[in-house]
Amino acid sequence: MKILGIGNAIVDVVCKVNDDFLTLNNLAKGTMKLIFNESEFDKLLESVKIEKTISGGSVANSIVGLAQLDNEVGFIGKISDDNFGIKYEEGLKKENVNFLYTKKKEVLPTGTCLILITPDSERTMCTYLGTAGKINENDIDSNIISKCKMIFLEGYLWDEGEPKKAFDKAIKNAKQKAMSLSDQFCVDRHKIHFLELVKNKLDITFANENEIISLIDAKSFEDVINFAKQIKRHLVITRGANGSIVIKEDQIVEHPANSNLKIVDLTGAGDLFAAGYLHGIINNLPIKKCLKQGTILSSKIIQTLGARL
């Protein structure tokens, strides 16, 4: 297997609602709200009509993108043996992803993200992590990890306690380690730990410009370049309209963003960029072509609804 993704297994539940629904439930349009109370989430779920369900999660989106490029890939994410868990597993298998987690009945249900689409096509999200956030080292099979060329992790998954142990076990047993910093909130919350990972444990780090600047408390992007050269690792940074850049040891490679795109939805842009870039890396393409492949996929995904091509 070329790449094994390890991340939050979240079922995306897509629903159409009107603006009054958002107002009634005190939801700010265009934002993502984390819901920690299961009954509160269930109440929301019962009040909408489900249009479709998709096996989501940041790294899972990247892994599906890699599968669509005909790479042999797998995914580990914690789900429960419930209705959404069954749909999650079926969804990944339909995309030719090897789902390498044996589900069982958990105390918490399968993680779910309620995606509420209003008539203006804006997406408002409510996420209940459920059992996805309870992944532990027993969920990670060292034998599977050691047989993969590379693992790909997400910052969303990292947390103190059991998830950290799962993270450490995966990194310890992997040949090559790649990770996405995921979100500036994650970076700010786990800055010391993420910095240690980037400097000493990861072979490839994906970040957007804001995330990497926050991670190292940079005053300018020049500080980011100097940091990357100093640690002599492989950093892949997306910069929005300014394109993307790779700093690998003393090598710097840049690629422009595609212009004149009809942007519909930015969901999944970073996930699909990572998929395209990693496709290039595991198929031994030059860095310039890896960046091009990442740009092609991210440009396609932002011109459609959702995080799947």
C-alpha positions as CSV (number, residue, x, y, z in Angstrom):
1,M,0.0,0.0,0.0
2,K,1.4,3.4,-0.9
3,I,-0.3,5.7,1.6
4,L,-2.3,5.0,4.8
5,G,-4.3,7.9,6.1
6,I,-5.1,8.2,9.8
7,G,-7.7,10.8,10.8
8,N,-11.1,11.7,12.2
9,A,-13.8,9.5,10.6
10,I,-16.6,11.9,10.2
11,V,-19.8,11.3,8.2
12,D,-20.9,14.4,6.3
13,V,-24.6,14.7,6.4
14,V,-25.8,17.2,3.8
15,C,-29.1,19.0,4.2
16,K,-30.9,21.9,2.6
17,V,-32.3,24.5,5.0
18,N,-33.6,28.1,4.9
19,D,-32.1,31.0,6.7
20,D,-34.8,30.9,9.3
21,F,-33.5,27.5,10.4
22,L,-30.0,29.0,11.2
23,T,-31.6,31.9,13.1
24,L,-33.9,29.5,15.1
25,N,-30.9,27.4,16.1
26,N,-28.5,30.3,16.8
27,L,-26.1,29.3,14.0
28,A,-23.8,31.9,12.3
29,K,-24.0,31.4,8.6
30,G,-20.7,30.1,7.0
31,T,-19.1,29.0,10.2
32,M,-18.3,25.6,11.8
33,K,-19.7,24.9,15.3
34,L,-18.4,22.1,17.4
35,I,-21.2,20.5,19.4
36,F,-20.2,18.5,22.5
37,N,-23.6,17.4,23.7
38,E,-25.0,14.4,21.9
39,S,-28.7,15.2,22.6
40,E,-28.2,18.7,21.3
41,F,-26.8,17.3,18.1
42,D,-29.5,14.6,17.8
43,K,-32.2,17.3,18.1
44,L,-30.7,19.2,15.2
45,L,-30.4,16.0,13.1
46,E,-34.1,15.1,13.7
47,S,-35.2,18.5,12.5
48,V,-33.7,18.3,9.0
49,K,-34.2,16.2,5.9
50,I,-31.0,14.4,4.9
51,E,-30.1,14.9,1.2
52,K,-27.0,12.6,1.2
53,T,-24.3,11.2,3.4
54,I,-20.6,11.2,2.5
55,S,-17.6,9.5,4.3
56,G,-15.7,12.7,5.2
57,G,-12.9,14.0,7.4
58,S,-9.9,16.0,6.2
59,V,-7.4,13.1,5.7
60,A,-10.1,10.8,4.4
61,N,-10.8,13.4,1.7
62,S,-7.2,13.4,0.7
63,I,-7.1,9.6,0.7
64,V,-10.1,9.4,-1.6
65,G,-8.4,11.9,-3.9
66,L,-5.4,9.6,-4.0
67,A,-7.6,6.6,-4.8
68,Q,-9.2,8.5,-7.6
69,L,-5.7,8.9,-9.1
70,D,-5.4,5.1,-9.0
71,N,-3.1,4.8,-6.0
72,E,-3.5,1.9,-3.6
73,V,-4.4,3.6,-0.3
74,G,-6.0,2.9,3.1
75,F,-7.6,4.7,6.0
76,I,-7.9,4.2,9.7
77,G,-10.5,6.2,11.6
78,K,-12.6,5.3,14.6
79,I,-16.3,4.6,14.0
80,S,-19.0,2.8,15.9
81,D,-21.1,-0.1,14.7
82,D,-24.2,2.1,14.1
83,N,-26.1,3.4,11.1
84,F,-23.7,6.2,10.3
85,G,-20.7,3.9,10.9
86,I,-21.9,1.4,8.4
87,K,-22.5,4.1,5.9
88,Y,-19.0,5.5,6.5
89,E,-17.3,2.2,5.8
90,E,-19.4,1.5,2.7
91,G,-18.7,5.0,1.4
92,L,-14.9,4.6,1.6
93,K,-15.0,1.1,0.0
94,K,-17.0,2.5,-2.9
95,E,-14.1,4.9,-3.5
96,N,-11.6,1.9,-3.6
97,V,-10.1,2.9,-0.2
98,N,-9.0,0.0,2.1
99,F,-10.8,0.8,5.4
100,L,-8.5,-0.8,8.0
101,Y,-10.5,-0.4,11.2
102,T,-12.8,-3.1,12.6
103,K,-15.8,-1.3,13.9
104,K,-17.6,-2.4,17.1
105,K,-20.4,-0.9,19.2
106,E,-18.9,2.1,21.1
107,V,-20.2,4.2,24.0
108,L,-20.3,7.3,21.6
109,P,-21.8,7.2,18.1
110,T,-19.9,7.7,14.9
111,G,-18.7,11.3,14.4
112,T,-21.0,13.4,12.2
113,C,-20.8,16.8,10.5
114,L,-24.2,18.3,9.7
115,I,-23.7,20.5,6.6
116,L,-26.5,22.9,6.2
117,I,-26.9,24.5,2.8
118,T,-29.0,27.6,2.5
119,P,-30.6,28.9,-0.8
120,D,-27.5,31.1,-1.4
121,S,-25.3,28.0,-1.5
122,E,-23.5,29.0,1.7
123,R,-22.5,26.1,4.0
124,T,-22.9,26.2,7.7
125,M,-21.5,23.2,9.6
126,C,-22.2,21.6,13.0
127,T,-19.8,18.9,14.0
128,Y,-20.2,16.2,16.7
129,L,-16.9,14.3,16.9
130,G,-18.4,11.3,18.8
131,T,-16.2,8.3,18.9
132,A,-13.8,9.7,16.2
133,G,-12.1,11.8,18.8
134,K,-11.5,8.8,21.1
135,I,-9.0,7.0,18.9
136,N,-6.3,5.2,20.9
137,E,-3.2,3.2,20.4
138,N,-5.1,-0.1,20.3
139,D,-6.8,1.2,17.2
140,I,-3.5,1.4,15.4
141,D,-2.1,-1.8,13.9
142,S,1.8,-1.6,13.8
143,N,2.0,-4.3,11.3
144,I,-0.3,-2.4,8.8
145,I,1.7,0.8,9.4
146,S,5.1,-0.9,8.8
147,K,3.9,-2.2,5.4
148,C,2.9,1.2,4.0
149,K,5.3,3.5,2.2
150,M,3.9,6.5,4.0
151,I,1.3,7.5,6.6
152,F,-0.6,10.8,6.4
153,L,-2.0,12.3,9.6
154,E,-4.2,15.3,10.4
155,G,-3.7,17.9,13.1
156,Y,-7.4,17.7,13.9
157,L,-6.8,14.2,15.3
158,W,-4.0,15.2,17.7
159,D,-5.1,15.7,21.3
160,E,-3.7,15.0,24.8
161,G,-4.3,11.5,26.2
162,E,-5.3,8.5,24.1
163,P,-5.3,10.2,20.6
164,K,-1.7,11.4,21.3
165,K,-0.7,7.8,22.1
166,A,-2.2,6.6,18.8
167,F,-0.3,9.4,17.0
168,D,3.0,8.4,18.6
169,K,2.5,4.7,17.8
170,A,1.8,5.5,14.2
171,I,4.8,7.7,13.8
172,K,7.1,5.3,15.6
173,N,6.2,2.4,13.2
174,A,6.0,4.4,9.9
175,K,8.6,4.5,7.1
176,Q,7.7,8.0,6.1
177,K,5.5,10.5,8.0
178,A,3.4,13.3,6.4
179,M,0.9,15.5,8.3
180,S,-1.4,18.4,7.7
181,L,-1.5,21.1,10.4
182,S,-5.3,21.2,9.5
183,D,-6.4,24.5,11.1
184,Q,-5.0,27.6,12.8
185,F,-7.1,26.8,15.8
186,C,-5.3,23.4,16.1
187,V,-1.9,25.1,15.7
188,D,-2.6,27.7,18.4
189,R,-4.0,25.0,20.8
190,H,-1.1,22.5,20.3
191,K,1.8,24.8,19.2
192,I,4.6,23.3,21.3
193,H,3.7,19.8,20.3
194,F,3.2,20.6,16.6
195,L,6.5,22.4,16.5
196,E,8.2,19.3,17.9
197,L,6.6,17.2,15.3
198,V,7.5,19.5,12.4
199,K,11.1,19.9,13.5
200,N,12.0,16.4,14.5
201,K,9.4,13.7,13.5
202,L,7.7,14.5,10.3
203,D,9.1,14.0,6.8
204,I,6.5,16.2,5.1
205,T,4.4,18.9,6.6
206,F,1.4,20.6,4.9
207,A,0.2,24.0,6.1
208,N,-1.4,27.1,4.8
209,E,0.4,30.4,5.2
210,N,-1.5,31.5,8.3
211,E,-0.9,28.1,10.0
212,I,2.9,28.1,9.5
213,I,3.2,31.7,10.5
214,S,1.3,31.1,13.7
215,L,3.3,27.9,14.4
216,I,6.6,29.7,14.5
217,D,5.3,33.2,15.5
218,A,6.8,34.6,12.3
219,K,6.7,38.3,11.5
220,S,7.0,37.8,7.8
221,F,7.0,35.0,5.3
222,E,10.8,35.3,5.0
223,D,10.9,34.0,8.6
224,V,9.1,30.9,7.4
225,I,11.6,30.3,4.6
226,N,14.5,30.7,7.1
227,F,12.9,28.4,9.6
228,A,12.3,25.7,6.9
229,K,15.9,25.9,5.7
230,Q,17.1,25.6,9.3
231,I,15.2,22.5,10.2
232,K,16.0,20.9,6.8
233,R,12.7,19.2,6.4
234,H,10.1,19.1,3.6
235,L,7.5,21.9,4.0
236,V,4.6,22.3,1.6
237,I,2.8,25.6,2.1
238,T,-0.3,26.9,0.3
239,R,-0.7,30.7,0.0
240,G,-4.1,31.2,-1.6
241,A,-3.9,33.6,-4.5
242,N,-0.1,33.6,-4.2
243,G,0.0,29.9,-5.1
244,S,2.1,27.4,-3.2
245,I,5.7,26.9,-2.2
246,V,7.9,24.0,-1.1
247,I,11.0,24.4,1.0
248,K,13.0,21.2,1.1
249,E,16.4,21.6,2.8
250,D,18.0,24.3,0.6
251,Q,15.6,23.9,-2.3
252,I,12.8,26.3,-2.9
253,V,10.1,25.6,-5.5
254,E,7.1,27.8,-6.2
255,H,4.0,27.3,-8.3
256,P,1.3,30.0,-9.1
257,A,-2.4,29.6,-8.3
258,N,-4.8,29.1,-11.2
259,S,-6.7,32.2,-12.1
260,N,-10.2,33.0,-13.5
261,L,-11.8,30.2,-11.5
262,K,-15.5,30.2,-10.8
263,I,-15.2,29.5,-7.1
264,V,-18.3,27.8,-5.6
265,D,-17.1,26.3,-2.3
266,L,-13.6,26.3,-0.7
267,T,-14.3,23.1,1.3
268,G,-11.7,20.5,0.7
269,A,-9.2,22.8,-1.1
270,G,-6.3,21.9,1.2
271,D,-7.3,18.3,1.4
272,L,-7.2,17.8,-2.4
273,F,-4.1,19.9,-2.8
274,A,-2.4,17.4,-0.4
275,A,-3.8,14.5,-2.4
276,G,-2.3,15.8,-5.6
277,Y,1.0,16.6,-4.1
278,L,1.4,13.3,-2.4
279,H,0.4,11.5,-5.6
280,G,3.4,13.1,-7.2
281,I,5.7,12.3,-4.3
282,I,4.9,8.6,-4.1
283,N,5.2,8.3,-7.9
284,N,8.6,9.9,-7.9
285,L,7.6,13.1,-9.8
286,P,9.8,16.3,-9.5
287,I,8.6,18.8,-6.9
288,K,7.4,21.2,-9.6
289,K,5.1,18.6,-11.0
290,C,3.9,17.6,-7.5
291,L,2.8,21.2,-6.9
292,K,1.1,21.3,-10.3
293,Q,-0.9,18.2,-9.5
294,G,-1.9,19.6,-6.2
295,T,-3.0,22.9,-7.8
296,I,-5.0,21.0,-10.5
297,L,-7.0,19.1,-7.9
298,S,-7.5,22.0,-5.5
299,S,-8.7,24.2,-8.4
300,K,-11.2,21.5,-9.5
301,I,-12.7,21.0,-6.0
302,I,-13.3,24.7,-5.3
303,Q,-15.5,24.9,-8.4
304,T,-17.9,22.3,-7.1
305,L,-19.9,21.8,-3.9
306,G,-18.3,19.5,-1.3
307,A,-14.9,18.0,-0.8
308,R,-15.1,15.2,-3.4
309,L,-14.4,15.2,-7.1
